[in-house]
Amino acid sequence: MIRHTPDQLRAADTDRDAVAERLATALSQGRLQADEYHQRLEHAYAARTYADLDRLVADLPVPSRPGAVSPQRTSPDSSKLLHLP
């Protein structure tokens, strides 16, 4: 039996939606420009694993509201950031 790390597990539609909401919040707070938001949003809905989603929000602050999706780390890991052209 193959064991996967948590980052390798498949993401669900609800996980992609939660990241999309986080990106929208970052856009509204001025943390992302519109073009970067749209690129990340496209990648979020195409993401297959938690690692794919984590890369999209690794450089954003952890949400503080109850029930919000939180990344596994509190500071960005530059090796996991998605580098967009």
SVG drawing of the C-alpha trace seen along z (x, -y; Angstrom):
<svg xmlns="http://www.w3.org/2000/svg" viewBox="-17 -47 30 49">
<polyline fill="none" stroke="black" stroke-width="0.4" points="0.0,0.0 1.4,-3.4 1.3,-6.0 1.1,-9.6 2.2,-12.7 -0.7,-15.1 0.5,-17.5 0.1,-14.7 -3.5,-14.0 -6.2,-15.0 -8.0,-18.2 -11.8,-18.4 -13.9,-21.1 -14.6,-22.6 -10.8,-23.0 -10.5,-24.8 -13.4,-27.0 -11.8,-27.9 -8.6,-28.9 -10.5,-30.9 -12.2,-32.8 -8.8,-33.4 -7.5,-34.8 -10.6,-37.1 -10.0,-38.4 -6.3,-39.1 -7.4,-40.9 -9.9,-43.1 -7.2,-43.9 -4.8,-45.0 -2.4,-42.1 -2.8,-40.9 -3.2,-42.8 -6.1,-41.8 -3.9,-39.9 -2.1,-37.9 -5.5,-37.1 -6.9,-35.8 -3.8,-33.7 -3.9,-32.2 -7.6,-31.6 -7.2,-29.7 -4.5,-27.6 -6.7,-27.0 -9.5,-25.5 -7.1,-23.3 -5.3,-22.1 -5.3,-18.4 -3.5,-18.2 -3.2,-20.1 0.4,-21.0 -0.9,-22.7 -3.3,-24.8 -0.7,-25.6 1.6,-27.1 -1.1,-29.6 -1.5,-31.1 1.9,-30.5 2.8,-34.2 -0.5,-35.4 -1.3,-35.9 -3.2,-33.2 -6.9,-34.0 -8.0,-35.1 -11.7,-34.5 -13.3,-31.3 -13.7,-28.5 -11.3,-29.9 -8.9,-27.6 -5.4,-27.9 -2.2,-26.8 0.1,-24.4 2.8,-27.0 2.8,-30.5 5.6,-31.9 6.1,-31.5 8.4,-28.7 9.9,-30.2 10.6,-26.7 6.9,-26.0 5.7,-29.3 4.2,-29.1 6.3,-31.1 4.1,-32.6 5.4,-33.9"/>
</svg>
